[in-house]
Amino acid sequence: MTPEKVEFSRDGSSIVFHVDKGGFSPFVLTWEAPDEPDTPVTPPSTRYYEITATAGEGGSISPSGTHSYAAGSDVTFTITPDEGWTVGDVTVDGVSYRQLGSYTFEDLDDDHTISVTFMRGSDPTSPDETGVSDWLNASDHVAYLHGYGDGSFTFGPENPMTRAEVAQMFYNLLLDKGMGDRDVAFEDVPEGAYYAEPVRVLASRGILNGTGPETFEPNRAITRAEFVAIAMRFSNGAPDGENTFVDVPEDAWYRDYVVGATSFGWIYGYQDGSHRFGPDDTITRGQATMVTNRMLWRSCDTAWALEHLDQVKTFVDLPQGHYAFFDVVEATNAHDYERVGGTRYEDWTGLRE
C-alpha cells in the first residue's frame, strides 16, 4: 500500500484533515516532525542505601550481610534463635531494642546497621500450653504493676521484691479472685493492709504458702526459689527437663520448680557463665517483671515505645539502657496490641487509661 499525503490543520489539541469521499481508508496516521537538535534523555536516578545486618552465636538474621536497597523502600529483617537459645538484644544504629522477632526499616532514606545477640535459654512457651492462661489474664494487656505511690515517680528496679508485692502483682492478674478451699489465716497480715486480700485469696487457693503455720512475713524480700515456686503453681505441672544449674541440688525442695520454669523459658539463670541460678538470692522488682512477662507471653513493642516515649509511663530511676526498661514499660502501661503471627511479639496499636 502506497502512503497518501494529506493536508491538515491544528485545532487546539486536535488535527483536522479532509479527503475525497470514498478515496481514503485510514489504518495509520503518521507525520514528519521538523528537524530538531538531538536532546539526550536522562532517566530519573534511583538512590540506594546500604544496610548491614549481623548476628552472633546462637541464631541468625535474614537477610544478613551488607546489601543495597532503593530509597523509599521498606526492608524487613527476621531474627531466628537456634534451638536452646533465645534473643538477647537487637541493636539498631547503636540503639538497643532488646528482644524482637523482626525489625522493619520503613521509607528508607539513610544507611543503617542492625545486629543481634543471643543467649542460652528457651523461648517462652505460650501460656495456653503451660496452663497459665487458665489462671492469669494473659490476653488483655492491663497495667499489672505500678511504681511507688509516694510521689517519687520511681519503680525501684534493683530493689528486692517483697512477698506482699508478689501477692499483689499476681492478684492483679488473677482471672477468678474468689476464695479457695484452704482455710488460711496469718497473724502478721493485718486487716486493711493493701496486700491482705491478695494474700488471703492466693493462699486459700494453694498458690502462696506461709513461712510458718501462722506467719507470712509480707515485708520480707522474696528469694528467687520462692518466686519461681509461686509462678510454677499457676502452670499445669513441671515438664520434664534437665537441671543445668550447679547451685540447685537434686534433693532441693525447689528443684522441680526451677527445672520446670527453665523448660518453659521463664528463667535463664545468671548470664555470667557460672551456670548458677541463685536460689537463695532475692529477686529484684526488675527481674520479677521480666519473668512474669515471659509467663504471660507479653513482650513490649520496643520500636513503638521508642517512637512514643513522650506518651508511655516511665520512671526516673529506670533509664532506657536498663536491662528491664522495656519489660517495665510493658507491665506498667495498659495497651492495645496485635499479635505478630503465632509468636510472643506484639505490634502495639495504642495506649489505654
VEXKELUM-320895 format. One record per residue (C-alpha): chain; residue number from 1; x, y, z. Coordinates in pm, 1 decimal. Example, Ala and Ser with C-alpha at 12.3 -4.5 7.8 and 13.67 -1.06 7.14 Angstrom:
% residues 2
<site chaine="A" num="1" X="1230.0" Y="-450.0" Z="780.0"/>
<site chaine="A" num="2" X="1367.0" Y="-106.0" Z="714.0"/>
***
This chain:
% residues 353
<site chaine="A" num="1" X="0.0" Y="0.0" Z="0.0"/>
<site chaine="A" num="2" X="132.9" Y="340.4" Z="-102.8"/>
<site chaine="A" num="3" X="108.5" Y="609.2" Z="165.4"/>
<site chaine="A" num="4" X="-109.8" Y="903.9" Z="65.7"/>
<site chaine="A" num="5" X="-19.7" Y="1254.7" Z="172.9"/>
<site chaine="A" num="6" X="-295.4" Y="1479.7" Z="302.8"/>
<site chaine="A" num="7" X="-302.3" Y="1837.9" Z="423.4"/>
<site chaine="A" num="8" X="-408.7" Y="1903.6" Z="786.4"/>
<site chaine="A" num="9" X="-452.1" Y="2191.3" Z="1023.0"/>
<site chaine="A" num="10" X="-430.7" Y="2217.6" Z="1403.5"/>
<site chaine="A" num="11" X="-741.7" Y="2278.0" Z="1609.9"/>
<site chaine="A" num="12" X="-636.5" Y="2306.0" Z="1974.4"/>
<site chaine="A" num="13" X="-518.4" Y="1961.1" Z="2075.4"/>
<site chaine="A" num="14" X="-664.8" Y="1800.0" Z="1757.3"/>
<site chaine="A" num="15" X="-571.1" Y="1782.2" Z="1390.7"/>
<site chaine="A" num="16" X="-820.6" Y="1830.4" Z="1102.8"/>
<site chaine="A" num="17" X="-778.8" Y="1693.0" Z="752.5"/>
<site chaine="A" num="18" X="-1007.3" Y="1635.4" Z="452.1"/>
<site chaine="A" num="19" X="-1014.9" Y="1354.1" Z="195.5"/>
<site chaine="A" num="20" X="-1233.2" Y="1283.5" Z="-108.2"/>
<site chaine="A" num="21" X="-1536.4" Y="1070.2" Z="-47.8"/>
<site chaine="A" num="22" X="-1457.0" Y="702.8" Z="-89.5"/>
<site chaine="A" num="23" X="-1092.9" Y="773.2" Z="-152.0"/>
<site chaine="A" num="24" X="-946.2" Y="717.5" Z="192.6"/>
<site chaine="A" num="25" X="-944.5" Y="433.8" Z="440.7"/>
<site chaine="A" num="26" X="-707.9" Y="514.9" Z="727.1"/>
<site chaine="A" num="27" X="-519.0" Y="249.3" Z="910.8"/>
<site chaine="A" num="28" X="-227.6" Y="450.6" Z="1048.5"/>
<site chaine="A" num="29" X="-165.0" Y="820.5" Z="1053.9"/>
<site chaine="A" num="30" X="199.0" Y="930.6" Z="1053.2"/>
<site chaine="A" num="31" X="364.5" Y="1266.1" Z="1023.8"/>
<site chaine="A" num="32" X="711.8" Y="1405.3" Z="987.7"/>
<site chaine="A" num="33" X="838.5" Y="1635.6" Z="1260.6"/>
<site chaine="A" num="34" X="1064.1" Y="1925.3" Z="1170.5"/>
<site chaine="A" num="35" X="1429.2" Y="1874.8" Z="1231.9"/>
<site chaine="A" num="36" X="1528.0" Y="1949.3" Z="1591.2"/>
<site chaine="A" num="37" X="1865.7" Y="1924.5" Z="1762.2"/>
<site chaine="A" num="38" X="1923.4" Y="1596.2" Z="1944.8"/>
<site chaine="A" num="39" X="1838.8" Y="1630.0" Z="2318.1"/>
<site chaine="A" num="40" X="1969.7" Y="1349.3" Z="2539.5"/>
<site chaine="A" num="41" X="1707.2" Y="1193.1" Z="2765.4"/>
<site chaine="A" num="42" X="1832.8" Y="1135.9" Z="3122.5"/>
<site chaine="A" num="43" X="1637.6" Y="868.4" Z="3308.3"/>
<site chaine="A" num="44" X="1548.0" Y="952.5" Z="3669.6"/>
<site chaine="A" num="45" X="1820.8" Y="830.7" Z="3903.6"/>
<site chaine="A" num="46" X="1743.7" Y="593.3" Z="4194.4"/>
<site chaine="A" num="47" X="1927.7" Y="645.6" Z="4521.7"/>
<site chaine="A" num="48" X="2043.3" Y="337.4" Z="4708.4"/>
<site chaine="A" num="49" X="2133.7" Y="290.5" Z="5073.5"/>
<site chaine="A" num="50" X="2323.9" Y="14.2" Z="5249.3"/>
<site chaine="A" num="51" X="2204.1" Y="-190.5" Z="5545.9"/>
<site chaine="A" num="52" X="2448.7" Y="-414.3" Z="5729.5"/>
<site chaine="A" num="53" X="2294.0" Y="-698.6" Z="5933.9"/>
<site chaine="A" num="54" X="2494.2" Y="-926.3" Z="6164.1"/>
<site chaine="A" num="55" X="2409.3" Y="-1198.4" Z="6417.8"/>
<site chaine="A" num="56" X="2613.4" Y="-1354.2" Z="6696.2"/>
<site chaine="A" num="57" X="2635.0" Y="-1714.0" Z="6809.7"/>
<site chaine="A" num="58" X="2305.7" Y="-1887.3" Z="6874.1"/>
<site chaine="A" num="59" X="2086.3" Y="-1773.8" Z="6586.0"/>
<site chaine="A" num="60" X="2055.5" Y="-1587.7" Z="6259.2"/>
<site chaine="A" num="61" X="1919.6" Y="-1274.8" Z="6096.5"/>
<site chaine="A" num="62" X="1780.1" Y="-1272.0" Z="5744.3"/>
<site chaine="A" num="63" X="1885.1" Y="-1117.8" Z="5516.3"/>
<site chaine="A" num="64" X="2237.5" Y="-1099.1" Z="5656.9"/>
<site chaine="A" num="65" X="2546.4" Y="-915.0" Z="5542.7"/>
<site chaine="A" num="66" X="2560.4" Y="-579.6" Z="5364.5"/>
<site chaine="A" num="67" X="2307.0" Y="-511.7" Z="5089.5"/>
<site chaine="A" num="68" X="2185.9" Y="-208.1" Z="4896.4"/>
<site chaine="A" num="69" X="1819.0" Y="-110.9" Z="4885.6"/>
<site chaine="A" num="70" X="1634.1" Y="157.6" Z="4691.7"/>
<site chaine="A" num="71" X="1542.5" Y="478.6" Z="4869.1"/>
<site chaine="A" num="72" X="1184.9" Y="480.5" Z="4996.3"/>
<site chaine="A" num="73" X="1160.7" Y="104.1" Z="5026.0"/>
<site chaine="A" num="74" X="1062.5" Y="-95.6" Z="5335.4"/>
<site chaine="A" num="75" X="1311.4" Y="-363.5" Z="5436.6"/>
<site chaine="A" num="76" X="1227.6" Y="-628.4" Z="5699.3"/>
<site chaine="A" num="77" X="1482.1" Y="-838.9" Z="5887.1"/>
<site chaine="A" num="78" X="1372.8" Y="-1163.1" Z="6054.5"/>
<site chaine="A" num="79" X="1552.0" Y="-1288.2" Z="6366.4"/>
<site chaine="A" num="80" X="1557.6" Y="-1660.5" Z="6445.3"/>
<site chaine="A" num="81" X="1726.3" Y="-1815.8" Z="6750.7"/>
<site chaine="A" num="82" X="1865.3" Y="-2167.7" Z="6731.5"/>
<site chaine="A" num="83" X="1717.6" Y="-2440.8" Z="6949.8"/>
<site chaine="A" num="84" X="1822.6" Y="-2385.7" Z="7308.4"/>
<site chaine="A" num="85" X="1885.4" Y="-2015.0" Z="7250.8"/>
<site chaine="A" num="86" X="1673.7" Y="-1700.6" Z="7274.2"/>
<site chaine="A" num="87" X="1712.3" Y="-1342.4" Z="7157.0"/>
<site chaine="A" num="88" X="1931.3" Y="-1140.1" Z="7389.8"/>
<site chaine="A" num="89" X="1942.3" Y="-794.2" Z="7233.8"/>
<site chaine="A" num="90" X="1871.0" Y="-628.9" Z="6899.7"/>
<site chaine="A" num="91" X="2069.0" Y="-311.5" Z="6831.1"/>
<site chaine="A" num="92" X="1964.8" Y="-76.2" Z="6550.1"/>
<site chaine="A" num="93" X="2203.9" Y="207.4" Z="6465.8"/>
<site chaine="A" num="94" X="2353.0" Y="178.4" Z="6812.8"/>
<site chaine="A" num="95" X="2017.6" Y="184.0" Z="6997.6"/>
<site chaine="A" num="96" X="1911.4" Y="-122.6" Z="7198.1"/>
<site chaine="A" num="97" X="1565.6" Y="-260.2" Z="7122.7"/>
<site chaine="A" num="98" X="1611.2" Y="-565.4" Z="7348.9"/>
<site chaine="A" num="99" X="1412.3" Y="-868.6" Z="7231.9"/>
<site chaine="A" num="100" X="1249.0" Y="-859.5" Z="6888.2"/>
<site chaine="A" num="101" X="1143.5" Y="-1122.5" Z="6636.8"/>
<site chaine="A" num="102" X="1179.7" Y="-887.5" Z="6340.6"/>
<site chaine="A" num="103" X="1257.4" Y="-527.0" Z="6253.9"/>
<site chaine="A" num="104" X="1149.7" Y="-315.9" Z="5954.1"/>
<site chaine="A" num="105" X="1328.5" Y="-9.9" Z="5818.4"/>
<site chaine="A" num="106" X="1046.3" Y="195.3" Z="5667.7"/>
<site chaine="A" num="107" X="1074.0" Y="451.1" Z="5384.8"/>
<site chaine="A" num="108" X="1449.5" Y="403.2" Z="5362.3"/>
<site chaine="A" num="109" X="1642.9" Y="731.2" Z="5349.9"/>
<site chaine="A" num="110" X="1984.2" Y="651.9" Z="5500.5"/>
<site chaine="A" num="111" X="2240.0" Y="379.5" Z="5566.3"/>
<site chaine="A" num="112" X="2173.4" Y="158.0" Z="5869.0"/>
<site chaine="A" num="113" X="2313.3" Y="-122.8" Z="6081.8"/>
<site chaine="A" num="114" X="2127.5" Y="-392.9" Z="6273.6"/>
<site chaine="A" num="115" X="2288.1" Y="-654.4" Z="6494.0"/>
<site chaine="A" num="116" X="2150.7" Y="-924.5" Z="6721.0"/>
<site chaine="A" num="117" X="2297.9" Y="-1121.8" Z="7007.6"/>
<site chaine="A" num="118" X="2156.7" Y="-1441.8" Z="7153.3"/>
<site chaine="A" num="119" X="2176.5" Y="-1604.6" Z="7494.6"/>
<site chaine="A" num="120" X="2131.6" Y="-1962.0" Z="7607.8"/>
<site chaine="A" num="121" X="1778.0" Y="-2047.3" Z="7710.3"/>
<site chaine="A" num="122" X="1447.2" Y="-2145.1" Z="7556.3"/>
<site chaine="A" num="123" X="1196.9" Y="-1904.9" Z="7408.0"/>
<site chaine="A" num="124" X="897.9" Y="-1872.7" Z="7644.7"/>
<site chaine="A" num="125" X="618.1" Y="-2125.1" Z="7594.7"/>
<site chaine="A" num="126" X="267.2" Y="-1998.2" Z="7520.0"/>
<site chaine="A" num="127" X="54.4" Y="-1952.0" Z="7835.6"/>
<site chaine="A" num="128" X="-213.5" Y="-2162.1" Z="7666.7"/>
<site chaine="A" num="129" X="30.5" Y="-2453.6" Z="7663.8"/>
<site chaine="A" num="130" X="166.3" Y="-2401.8" Z="8015.0"/>
<site chaine="A" num="131" X="-180.3" Y="-2353.0" Z="8164.9"/>
<site chaine="A" num="132" X="-101.6" Y="-2002.5" Z="8292.0"/>
<site chaine="A" num="133" X="-385.1" Y="-1851.2" Z="8085.7"/>
<site chaine="A" num="134" X="-633.0" Y="-2063.3" Z="8285.3"/>
<site chaine="A" num="135" X="-533.1" Y="-1867.3" Z="8595.7"/>
<site chaine="A" num="136" X="-399.1" Y="-1531.3" Z="8484.7"/>
<site chaine="A" num="137" X="-508.8" Y="-1265.8" Z="8237.4"/>
<site chaine="A" num="138" X="-266.0" Y="-1320.0" Z="7951.2"/>
<site chaine="A" num="139" X="-475.6" Y="-1170.4" Z="7669.0"/>
<site chaine="A" num="140" X="-585.2" Y="-827.9" Z="7799.2"/>
<site chaine="A" num="141" X="-267.3" Y="-629.0" Z="7848.4"/>
<site chaine="A" num="142" X="-356.4" Y="-431.4" Z="8157.3"/>
<site chaine="A" num="143" X="-105.7" Y="-245.7" Z="8373.5"/>
<site chaine="A" num="144" X="-40.9" Y="-508.7" Z="8639.0"/>
<site chaine="A" num="145" X="249.2" Y="-327.9" Z="8808.8"/>
<site chaine="A" num="146" X="297.8" Y="27.8" Z="8928.7"/>
<site chaine="A" num="147" X="571.9" Y="244.0" Z="9069.1"/>
<site chaine="A" num="148" X="591.7" Y="352.2" Z="9431.4"/>
<site chaine="A" num="149" X="293.8" Y="561.5" Z="9530.8"/>
<site chaine="A" num="150" X="497.0" Y="814.8" Z="9727.7"/>
<site chaine="A" num="151" X="520.5" Y="1079.6" Z="9457.8"/>
<site chaine="A" num="152" X="881.7" Y="992.4" Z="9375.6"/>
<site chaine="A" num="153" X="798.9" Y="862.3" Z="9024.9"/>
<site chaine="A" num="154" X="1029.5" Y="568.5" Z="9091.0"/>
<site chaine="A" num="155" X="992.2" Y="197.2" Z="9021.3"/>
<site chaine="A" num="156" X="1286.3" Y="55.5" Z="9216.5"/>
<site chaine="A" num="157" X="1404.6" Y="-196.1" Z="8953.9"/>
<site chaine="A" num="158" X="1700.3" Y="-306.2" Z="9168.3"/>
<site chaine="A" num="159" X="1503.6" Y="-316.3" Z="9494.0"/>
<site chaine="A" num="160" X="1419.5" Y="-663.8" Z="9626.3"/>
<site chaine="A" num="161" X="1058.1" Y="-757.7" Z="9567.6"/>
<site chaine="A" num="162" X="870.1" Y="-832.0" Z="9887.6"/>
<site chaine="A" num="163" X="636.8" Y="-1123.9" Z="9945.4"/>
<site chaine="A" num="164" X="347.4" Y="-878.1" Z="9977.7"/>
<site chaine="A" num="165" X="432.0" Y="-717.1" Z="9642.4"/>
<site chaine="A" num="166" X="440.0" Y="-1056.5" Z="9473.3"/>
<site chaine="A" num="167" X="96.6" Y="-1138.3" Z="9613.1"/>
<site chaine="A" num="168" X="-46.0" Y="-805.4" Z="9491.7"/>
<site chaine="A" num="169" X="109.0" Y="-842.2" Z="9145.4"/>
<site chaine="A" num="170" X="-33.4" Y="-1188.4" Z="9078.2"/>
<site chaine="A" num="171" X="-368.2" Y="-1090.5" Z="9232.2"/>
<site chaine="A" num="172" X="-388.8" Y="-804.9" Z="8980.6"/>
<site chaine="A" num="173" X="-364.4" Y="-1063.2" Z="8701.8"/>
<site chaine="A" num="174" X="-590.6" Y="-1326.9" Z="8857.6"/>
<site chaine="A" num="175" X="-894.1" Y="-1412.9" Z="8644.8"/>
<site chaine="A" num="176" X="-1100.2" Y="-1555.5" Z="8933.1"/>
<site chaine="A" num="177" X="-1049.5" Y="-1359.8" Z="9252.1"/>
<site chaine="A" num="178" X="-1276.9" Y="-1581.8" Z="9458.0"/>
<site chaine="A" num="179" X="-1165.4" Y="-1760.0" Z="9774.8"/>
<site chaine="A" num="180" X="-1042.3" Y="-2118.0" Z="9754.2"/>
<site chaine="A" num="181" X="-1092.6" Y="-2420.3" Z="9978.9"/>
<site chaine="A" num="182" X="-797.1" Y="-2372.4" Z="10212.6"/>
<site chaine="A" num="183" X="-872.8" Y="-2201.7" Z="10543.5"/>
<site chaine="A" num="184" X="-564.7" Y="-1986.3" Z="10594.5"/>
<site chaine="A" num="185" X="-502.4" Y="-1701.0" Z="10836.7"/>
<site chaine="A" num="186" X="-174.1" Y="-1524.9" Z="10908.1"/>
<site chaine="A" num="187" X="-117.2" Y="-1326.3" Z="11224.9"/>
<site chaine="A" num="188" X="118.5" Y="-1084.3" Z="11052.1"/>
<site chaine="A" num="189" X="-124.7" Y="-991.3" Z="10772.5"/>
<site chaine="A" num="190" X="-342.4" Y="-720.7" Z="10929.9"/>
<site chaine="A" num="191" X="-688.3" Y="-632.3" Z="10809.7"/>
<site chaine="A" num="192" X="-678.0" Y="-325.2" Z="10592.2"/>
<site chaine="A" num="193" X="-327.4" Y="-383.6" Z="10461.7"/>
<site chaine="A" num="194" X="-308.5" Y="-332.6" Z="10083.1"/>
<site chaine="A" num="195" X="-192.3" Y="-691.6" Z="10041.7"/>
<site chaine="A" num="196" X="-438.7" Y="-855.9" Z="10284.7"/>
<site chaine="A" num="197" X="-697.9" Y="-965.3" Z="10027.8"/>
<site chaine="A" num="198" X="-438.2" Y="-1083.3" Z="9769.7"/>
<site chaine="A" num="199" X="-259.5" Y="-1293.4" Z="10035.1"/>
<site chaine="A" num="200" X="-584.6" Y="-1445.4" Z="10166.2"/>
<site chaine="A" num="201" X="-715.6" Y="-1534.8" Z="9820.7"/>
<site chaine="A" num="202" X="-392.2" Y="-1676.2" Z="9680.1"/>
<site chaine="A" num="203" X="-312.4" Y="-1867.9" Z="9999.3"/>
<site chaine="A" num="204" X="-664.5" Y="-2015.7" Z="10009.7"/>
<site chaine="A" num="205" X="-611.9" Y="-2143.0" Z="9653.8"/>
<site chaine="A" num="206" X="-276.8" Y="-2304.4" Z="9723.8"/>
<site chaine="A" num="207" X="-62.4" Y="-2053.9" Z="9533.4"/>
<site chaine="A" num="208" X="100.6" Y="-1890.1" Z="9837.0"/>
<site chaine="A" num="209" X="238.7" Y="-2060.3" Z="10144.9"/>
<site chaine="A" num="210" X="329.3" Y="-1902.9" Z="10473.0"/>
<site chaine="A" num="211" X="673.3" Y="-1908.0" Z="10629.4"/>
<site chaine="A" num="212" X="520.2" Y="-2079.0" Z="10931.2"/>
<site chaine="A" num="213" X="178.9" Y="-2207.4" Z="11044.8"/>
<site chaine="A" num="214" X="54.9" Y="-1854.6" Z="11122.9"/>
<site chaine="A" num="215" X="312.3" Y="-1623.3" Z="10960.8"/>
<site chaine="A" num="216" X="354.4" Y="-1491.9" Z="10607.9"/>
<site chaine="A" num="217" X="629.4" Y="-1229.1" Z="10653.4"/>
<site chaine="A" num="218" X="478.2" Y="-989.7" Z="10397.8"/>
<site chaine="A" num="219" X="761.5" Y="-736.7" Z="10409.7"/>
<site chaine="A" num="220" X="1043.8" Y="-986.4" Z="10372.5"/>
<site chaine="A" num="221" X="1225.2" Y="-990.7" Z="10038.7"/>
<site chaine="A" num="222" X="1129.8" Y="-1298.5" Z="9841.6"/>
<site chaine="A" num="223" X="1400.0" Y="-1534.5" Z="9717.7"/>
<site chaine="A" num="224" X="1440.6" Y="-1643.8" Z="9357.6"/>
<site chaine="A" num="225" X="1345.6" Y="-2001.2" Z="9452.4"/>
<site chaine="A" num="226" X="1030.4" Y="-1886.7" Z="9632.6"/>
<site chaine="A" num="227" X="925.8" Y="-1668.0" Z="9340.2"/>
<site chaine="A" num="228" X="973.0" Y="-1946.7" Z="9084.0"/>
<site chaine="A" num="229" X="775.5" Y="-2187.7" Z="9303.6"/>
<site chaine="A" num="230" X="481.1" Y="-1945.9" Z="9314.9"/>
<site chaine="A" num="231" X="499.7" Y="-1886.6" Z="8939.0"/>
<site chaine="A" num="232" X="501.1" Y="-2260.0" Z="8863.4"/>
<site chaine="A" num="233" X="186.5" Y="-2316.8" Z="9070.5"/>
<site chaine="A" num="234" X="-2.8" Y="-2125.1" Z="8801.2"/>
<site chaine="A" num="235" X="109.0" Y="-2384.0" Z="8542.6"/>
<site chaine="A" num="236" X="-18.8" Y="-2728.7" Z="8456.1"/>
<site chaine="A" num="237" X="279.5" Y="-2900.4" Z="8614.1"/>
<site chaine="A" num="238" X="654.7" Y="-2930.6" Z="8586.6"/>
<site chaine="A" num="239" X="760.8" Y="-3060.5" Z="8244.1"/>
<site chaine="A" num="240" X="1048.0" Y="-3299.7" Z="8200.9"/>
<site chaine="A" num="241" X="1377.5" Y="-3121.6" Z="8181.7"/>
<site chaine="A" num="242" X="1739.4" Y="-3120.2" Z="8282.5"/>
<site chaine="A" num="243" X="1877.5" Y="-2942.4" Z="8586.0"/>
<site chaine="A" num="244" X="2152.5" Y="-2727.4" Z="8434.9"/>
<site chaine="A" num="245" X="2235.5" Y="-2521.4" Z="8745.9"/>
<site chaine="A" num="246" X="2532.0" Y="-2606.8" Z="8965.3"/>
<site chaine="A" num="247" X="2369.5" Y="-2449.8" Z="9272.1"/>
<site chaine="A" num="248" X="2035.8" Y="-2634.8" Z="9251.2"/>
<site chaine="A" num="249" X="2076.2" Y="-2966.8" Z="9439.5"/>
<site chaine="A" num="250" X="1877.1" Y="-3262.5" Z="9312.7"/>
<site chaine="A" num="251" X="1710.9" Y="-3303.4" Z="9652.4"/>
<site chaine="A" num="252" X="1622.6" Y="-2934.1" Z="9698.7"/>
<site chaine="A" num="253" X="1253.5" Y="-2859.1" Z="9762.3"/>
<site chaine="A" num="254" X="1254.1" Y="-2613.4" Z="9471.6"/>
<site chaine="A" num="255" X="1442.1" Y="-2836.2" Z="9222.7"/>
<site chaine="A" num="256" X="1137.3" Y="-2934.0" Z="9012.6"/>
<site chaine="A" num="257" X="1003.9" Y="-2578.8" Z="9010.4"/>
<site chaine="A" num="258" X="1335.3" Y="-2444.2" Z="8877.8"/>
<site chaine="A" num="259" X="1364.6" Y="-2716.1" Z="8613.4"/>
<site chaine="A" num="260" X="1004.7" Y="-2656.5" Z="8504.4"/>
<site chaine="A" num="261" X="1043.6" Y="-2278.7" Z="8479.1"/>
<site chaine="A" num="262" X="1364.3" Y="-2328.7" Z="8280.3"/>
<site chaine="A" num="263" X="1190.7" Y="-2566.7" Z="8038.7"/>
<site chaine="A" num="264" X="908.7" Y="-2317.0" Z="7993.4"/>
<site chaine="A" num="265" X="1162.8" Y="-2045.7" Z="7905.9"/>
<site chaine="A" num="266" X="1073.8" Y="-1828.2" Z="8204.8"/>
<site chaine="A" num="267" X="1418.3" Y="-1821.6" Z="8367.7"/>
<site chaine="A" num="268" X="1774.0" Y="-1843.2" Z="8235.1"/>
<site chaine="A" num="269" X="1989.5" Y="-1809.0" Z="8543.5"/>
<site chaine="A" num="270" X="2283.1" Y="-1571.8" Z="8570.1"/>
<site chaine="A" num="271" X="2436.2" Y="-1489.4" Z="8232.1"/>
<site chaine="A" num="272" X="2795.0" Y="-1474.4" Z="8358.8"/>
<site chaine="A" num="273" X="2898.8" Y="-1824.5" Z="8256.0"/>
<site chaine="A" num="274" X="2876.9" Y="-1957.0" Z="8612.4"/>
<site chaine="A" num="275" X="2570.9" Y="-2179.8" Z="8543.1"/>
<site chaine="A" num="276" X="2415.9" Y="-2052.3" Z="8866.4"/>
<site chaine="A" num="277" X="2050.9" Y="-1986.8" Z="8942.8"/>
<site chaine="A" num="278" X="2098.9" Y="-1823.4" Z="9283.8"/>
<site chaine="A" num="279" X="1800.7" Y="-1985.2" Z="9459.7"/>
<site chaine="A" num="280" X="1861.4" Y="-1807.2" Z="9790.0"/>
<site chaine="A" num="281" X="1931.5" Y="-1467.2" Z="9632.1"/>
<site chaine="A" num="282" X="1649.9" Y="-1216.4" Z="9647.3"/>
<site chaine="A" num="283" X="1472.2" Y="-1137.6" Z="9321.5"/>
<site chaine="A" num="284" X="1459.3" Y="-772.0" Z="9221.7"/>
<site chaine="A" num="285" X="1149.4" Y="-593.5" Z="9100.6"/>
<site chaine="A" num="286" X="1305.8" Y="-569.4" Z="8753.8"/>
<site chaine="A" num="287" X="1385.3" Y="-941.7" Z="8739.7"/>
<site chaine="A" num="288" X="1038.4" Y="-1039.1" Z="8863.9"/>
<site chaine="A" num="289" X="880.8" Y="-823.7" Z="8593.5"/>
<site chaine="A" num="290" X="1082.9" Y="-996.7" Z="8322.9"/>
<site chaine="A" num="291" X="987.4" Y="-1345.0" Z="8444.7"/>
<site chaine="A" num="292" X="618.6" Y="-1253.5" Z="8472.1"/>
<site chaine="A" num="293" X="611.9" Y="-1112.2" Z="8118.3"/>
<site chaine="A" num="294" X="760.0" Y="-1438.7" Z="7989.1"/>
<site chaine="A" num="295" X="491.8" Y="-1633.5" Z="8175.1"/>
<site chaine="A" num="296" X="220.6" Y="-1421.6" Z="8010.2"/>
<site chaine="A" num="297" X="381.6" Y="-1403.4" Z="7662.2"/>
<site chaine="A" num="298" X="395.6" Y="-1025.2" Z="7695.1"/>
<site chaine="A" num="299" X="671.0" Y="-852.1" Z="7500.7"/>
<site chaine="A" num="300" X="694.1" Y="-475.3" Z="7462.3"/>
<site chaine="A" num="301" X="678.5" Y="-336.7" Z="7108.7"/>
<site chaine="A" num="302" X="1008.5" Y="-157.9" Z="7160.2"/>
<site chaine="A" num="303" X="1001.5" Y="25.4" Z="6826.4"/>
<site chaine="A" num="304" X="658.4" Y="173.1" Z="6908.8"/>
<site chaine="A" num="305" X="764.5" Y="259.2" Z="7262.2"/>
<site chaine="A" num="306" X="1074.7" Y="444.9" Z="7146.4"/>
<site chaine="A" num="307" X="871.1" Y="644.6" Z="6895.4"/>
<site chaine="A" num="308" X="620.6" Y="740.9" Z="7168.5"/>
<site chaine="A" num="309" X="843.6" Y="797.3" Z="7470.3"/>
<site chaine="A" num="310" X="655.3" Y="1118.8" Z="7541.4"/>
<site chaine="A" num="311" X="336.6" Y="915.9" Z="7590.4"/>
<site chaine="A" num="312" X="441.3" Y="598.5" Z="7773.1"/>
<site chaine="A" num="313" X="477.4" Y="590.4" Z="8150.3"/>
<site chaine="A" num="314" X="841.9" Y="577.4" Z="8255.2"/>
<site chaine="A" num="315" X="1027.7" Y="621.3" Z="8583.5"/>
<site chaine="A" num="316" X="1311.3" Y="849.1" Z="8689.7"/>
<site chaine="A" num="317" X="1518.9" Y="557.9" Z="8824.9"/>
<site chaine="A" num="318" X="1479.5" Y="339.7" Z="8517.4"/>
<site chaine="A" num="319" X="1695.8" Y="465.3" Z="8228.1"/>
<site chaine="A" num="320" X="1638.6" Y="343.7" Z="7875.8"/>
<site chaine="A" num="321" X="1957.6" Y="137.4" Z="7884.6"/>
<site chaine="A" num="322" X="1848.5" Y="-64.4" Z="8189.4"/>
<site chaine="A" num="323" X="1800.8" Y="-437.2" Z="8121.0"/>
<site chaine="A" num="324" X="1441.0" Y="-423.0" Z="8249.2"/>
<site chaine="A" num="325" X="1338.6" Y="-92.1" Z="8088.8"/>
<site chaine="A" num="326" X="1113.1" Y="-235.5" Z="7817.1"/>
<site chaine="A" num="327" X="973.3" Y="-509.6" Z="8041.5"/>
<site chaine="A" num="328" X="865.5" Y="-246.7" Z="8294.3"/>
<site chaine="A" num="329" X="713.2" Y="-36.3" Z="8013.4"/>
<site chaine="A" num="330" X="517.5" Y="-346.4" Z="7909.8"/>
<site chaine="A" num="331" X="396.1" Y="-417.9" Z="8262.1"/>
<site chaine="A" num="332" X="306.1" Y="-61.1" Z="8366.8"/>
<site chaine="A" num="333" X="133.9" Y="66.8" Z="8050.7"/>
<site chaine="A" num="334" X="-207.5" Y="-70.8" Z="7956.2"/>
<site chaine="A" num="335" X="-217.3" Y="-101.5" Z="7578.5"/>
<site chaine="A" num="336" X="-392.9" Y="-246.6" Z="7277.1"/>
<site chaine="A" num="337" X="-189.8" Y="-470.3" Z="7052.0"/>
<site chaine="A" num="338" X="-192.8" Y="-723.2" Z="6771.3"/>
<site chaine="A" num="339" X="-4.0" Y="-1048.7" Z="6799.5"/>
<site chaine="A" num="340" X="277.3" Y="-1091.4" Z="6544.5"/>
<site chaine="A" num="341" X="189.9" Y="-1422.9" Z="6381.9"/>
<site chaine="A" num="342" X="193.4" Y="-1706.1" Z="6631.3"/>
<site chaine="A" num="343" X="476.3" Y="-1555.5" Z="6833.6"/>
<site chaine="A" num="344" X="501.2" Y="-1376.1" Z="7167.3"/>
<site chaine="A" num="345" X="589.9" Y="-1049.6" Z="6995.3"/>
<site chaine="A" num="346" X="343.6" Y="-760.2" Z="6975.6"/>
<site chaine="A" num="347" X="254.8" Y="-471.6" Z="6746.0"/>
<site chaine="A" num="348" X="118.7" Y="-203.8" Z="6977.1"/>
<site chaine="A" num="349" X="-171.8" Y="-3.1" Z="6837.3"/>
<site chaine="A" num="350" X="-218.2" Y="244.8" Z="7121.9"/>
<site chaine="A" num="351" X="-218.8" Y="309.5" Z="7495.1"/>
<site chaine="A" num="352" X="-517.1" Y="277.6" Z="7727.6"/>
<site chaine="A" num="353" X="-601.4" Y="452.8" Z="8050.4"/>
***
